[in-house]
Amino acid sequence: GGATAELLAALEAVTVEADAIAIMAPHMDQLRTVDSTVVEKIVMKQWWGLARDIIAKSHTQRVDLSFAVRKAVRVLKDEADELLRTLNPKYGVASQVSPAFQWAQNDTSVFLTIKYTVRWNAPGALEVTDPKVIIAGNNFNFTGEGKHSNNKYKYVLGLSLFDNLAESVSTWSAASVGKLSVTLRKKWPRKWPRLLANKKAKISNMHVWMEMQEKLDSSLGGYTTASNSPVTCAAAEKLYCLATDTCKKVENCSQCPGKAIPKLEDSLCSGMPGEKASISFSDSDMDEKELGGELKL
């Protein structure tokens, strides 16, 4: 209220702790009426004697000031830590590094966990500022800046994946401490033979997410591993035939069952669907005036 605003203004106007003590004197026996912002102001001004007196009296008056005091001390501590970090001449410049990551897959998606560190088992930044993720075609790109061990890092990860992605239904989240979680939806449901388009490409801090993969393997049971994709065929200047999982020269799309039309921009042999679409539904819950069951397309 108005009294708090006046008290804050009075404290702001003085520079010497003795003057602040005089301002606070009428309020010392009624700390329950003193707003927490006033206590924060006194700590932030680093009037330690006055702050200790207030805390000592708060115990006898049974007033809990711990939140206000801890909040102000944390701000001061962060400022002091930042000052120490600037003693490192390289601190202001973020070193660009490639973060460690794990991956796993089921039939419809690829799952990535990116850790803000260079090696998976090493400690890293707890969070990144301004994380950016771009998912387009078969490419995944991530950038973000973080701090760890008094250093700033710019984490950059660019992956050219085995096959194309469905960008609009792919998702990511920076909610976990120290990690970015990504779900990349595959354009076609099938098992990939590897994560990257180039089978010779090596990324030192890339790992298979074994714990997750073991859980997902059951969903891949009915799928044979794909050998090719529009991405791998395009690298060989050919078009992809989905029906036979092979790469065809442009003039040989006629040999792709039901997909004889070359679609150069998609590196694909295309055509009309070869089977008629069907839809079926059965009302399995049998509740009166209510439909509930499985819809098959």
N, C-alpha and C positions, 0 to 999 in steps of 0.2 A: 504494500500500500504506500501511501504518501510518506509515512514515517520511515519506512525502509528506504525509500528513494532519497529522502533527506539525509539519512545516516550514511548511505553509500556516497552521496555527493560530498559530504563533510570529510569522509575518510579519503576520498579521491583528491581532495584539495590540499591535504597535508603531506609533507615529505618526511617528517621526523616521527619516530615511534612514540616519543613522549607526548606529542600532540594527539596521536591516535589513542593513547591510553586515557588522556583527559576526555576525549570525545566519548569513549566507551564506558567511562566510570559510572554514569547514571544507569547503565543497562546491565552492569555486571551481576547484580543480584536478581535479575529477571531475564535470564538467558532464554527461557521458554518463549519469550515474546520477540526474540531477535531472529530475524530471517536467516536461513542458511547461506544466502548470497553474501551477507555481511561477514560471516565467518570465512567464506571462500576468499573474499576481498582481502582480509587481514593476512591470511596465509600467502596469497599471491603477492602481497606487498612485502612479504618476508619479515614481518614484525614478529619474530619468533618468541620474544618474551611475553608480549601481549597474547599471542596465540596459546602459549602454554598456560598462562593464567586463566584464560577462558575455558580451556579443556579441563583444568583442575577444578574450577567452579562448576563445570557442567556435570561432573561426577557427583558432587554433593547435592546439586539441584535435580539430579536424575534426568538430565537432558542429553539425548544421544546426538552428538555432532559428528559421528564417525564418517558418515557418507560425505558431508561437505568437506571435511578435512582431507579425507583420502582422495577425493576428486581434485582438489586444488594441488595437493602434493604430487599427484600423478602428472598433472600438466607441467609443473615445475621440473619434475624429474625427466619427463620427455624432452623438455627444452634443453636441460643440462646434458642429457645423453646426445642430443643432436649437435650441441656445441662440441662435445668430445669427438664425435664422428668427423666433424669438419677439420680436425687436426690432421686427418689423413688427406694428403693433397689430391688423391684420386677419388675422394668420396663423392664429390659433386657430379662426377661423370659415371654414368651407369655402364658397367661392363656387359657387353652382349654375350649371352650364353644360351645353349640349347638345353631345355629342361629334360629331366628323365621322365619316362612314361611307361605305362603298362597297357596292353591291349588284350581283348578277348572278343569272341564273336558268337552269335547264334545265327539262325537262318536269315533273320530280317535286319540285324543291326551289328554294328561294331561299337564296342565300348572302350573308351580311353579314360585312364586316370593319369593326369599330368601333375607331377610334383614339382614345386618351385625350388628345385635344387639340381645340380649337375649330375649327381649320382643318387640312385634310388635310396640307398641306405644311409645317406648323409643328411644332416639337418639342413633346413633351408628356410626361406621366408615363410612367415605364417599367412601372409596374404599378398595380393598384388593390387596395385592401383590401376584403374582404367584398363581392365582386361578387354581385349578385342579378339573376337573369333570370326573368321570368314570361312564359310563352307560353300564351295561352288564347283560343279562338275565332279571331278574326282579329287579335288584339292581341299585340304584342311590347313588353316593357318591360325596360329595363336600368338599374341604378343601381350605382355604385361610387365610392369616394373615392380620390383620388391626390394626389401632391405634384409640383409642378414650379415651377422658378424662385422658390423660397422662398415659394410660395403653396400653399394646400390647395384642392382643387376637388372638388365632388360632381358627378359626371357622371350626367346623367339623360337617357334617350332613350325616348320612347314613340311607337310607330308603330301606326296603324290601317291594316291591309293590305287589298289589293284583294279577297282571298278568305280563306276559313277555312284553318286549319292542322291538321295531325295532330300534336297536342302530344306524344303518347307516343313518337314516333319522331323528334322534332326534338331537336337537340343543340347544345351550346355549349362552348367551351373558352377559358380565359384563359392558355393555355400560351405563346403568342407574346409576346415582349417588346413592351410598349406597345400591344397590340391584343387585342381579343376576337373570336374567330372563331365564327360562328353558322351552322348549317344548319337552315333551317326547311322541314319537309316539307309540301308542298301536300296538301290533302285530296283534290283531283282532279288527275291529271296533265294539264296543259295549259299553254299559253303565256299569261302575264298581259300585258295591254297596258301596265301600269305597276305600281309597287310599292304605292302608297297607294290607299286606298278612294276618297278624294275627289280627283278629277282636278284640282281647282283648288288643292289644298294645295301649299304651297311650303316646302321645308326648305333653307335656304341652304347648309348643309354636307353635303348629300346628293349623292353622285356615282354614276354608273354605273361599275361595275368593268370597264372596257373590256378589259383584258388577259384577265380570267377569262371575260367574256362571249364573246369571240372564240373561245375554246376550246370553249365550251358550245353555240354556235350550231348546230353540226352535229346535236346531239340534238333541236333544235327544228324541224328541217327539215320534218317531216311534220305539224306542228301549225299550225292556224289560230289567230290570236290571239283569245282570248276577249273578248267585249264586256261581259258582265255576270257577276254572281255573287250568291249569297244576301245578301252584305254590301251590294252596290250596290242590289239590288232592295229590301232592307229599308229603305234610306234613302228610297226613293220609296214606301214603304208597300205594296210588292207582293211577290209570291213568285217564286222563280227556277225557270225551266224549263230543265233541263240539256240536254234533247234539241234544243231550238231556240236555246239561249243567249239567252233573252229574259226580261223581267220580265212577270208576269201579275198581274192583279187576282185576288183570292181566288176570285171566282166564275168566273174564266176558266181555272182549272187544267184543266178538261175539254178545253181546246184544246191541252194539253201531251201529246204522244204517249206513251201508256203510263203517264203519271204524273198521273192526274186527281185525286189526293187532296191537298187543301191541308194542309200541315204547318206551322202558323203559328209554332211555337217555333223551327223551323229556317229559316223564310222560304223554304220549298221546296215545289214541287209534287212529290209522291212517289207511289210505286206499286210493284207487284211487278215484278221483273226481266222484261223483255220477251223475252229470249232464254234458251234452255236452256243451262246450264253444261256445258262439255265439258272433258275432260282427256285428254292424250295424252303418251306417253313412249316414247322409243326408246333402246335400249341401244347407244350409238354407240362406246363404247371397245372392245367385243368381247372384253374380258379374261375369262378363264375364272373362274367362281365370283365374279364381281364385276359390279355394275351401275354404269354411269356414262353420263350423257347429259343431254339437255335435257327438262325437264318443262314442258309448256305447259298453262295453265289458261284 
